[in-house]
Amino acid sequence: MHQPHPTSPVRTAPASAAHSPLLPEYPGLPFEALLTITELDEHGKPGLHWQAHGVRRTEWHVVLRCRRALHVGRLVVMASHLVDDAPEPLAGRVIESVAAGERHHGVVLRLEKVPEHPAVDAWLSSLWPVRPGDRRLRGGS
């Protein structure tokens, strides 16, 4: 695994990597999902959100592709949009962000528990109205 330079939140991939799969050193199963993602501020509140695309996922990590660089160490919350189902909430800490091409970044997140914060709950609920008995947005079974 490549480690970013400690003073730089983003490292640049070699020119040959711009046309190769993002972050090929990360194992995992294909994770072709549309994600709505937001960074949490220092108070644990979501900021603006944007779309990203899943690339690979393991039990511990998610690799995604987006047009925004993310700073290493930031906590993000995302919703994985599945066909005809409530978005699956995920949270992860950025452990790597790689510029890959002119307008794309490869980002690796170490999965964490979705923070329990009223603002996070409200943000998730705004993506899919919770129906009676629907416990999925808070990890229910």
Summary of the structure (lengths in Angstrom):
residues: 141
radius of gyration: 15.2
end to end distance: 34.1
largest distance: 50.9
contacts: 395
relative contact order: 0.21
helix: 13%
strand: 40%
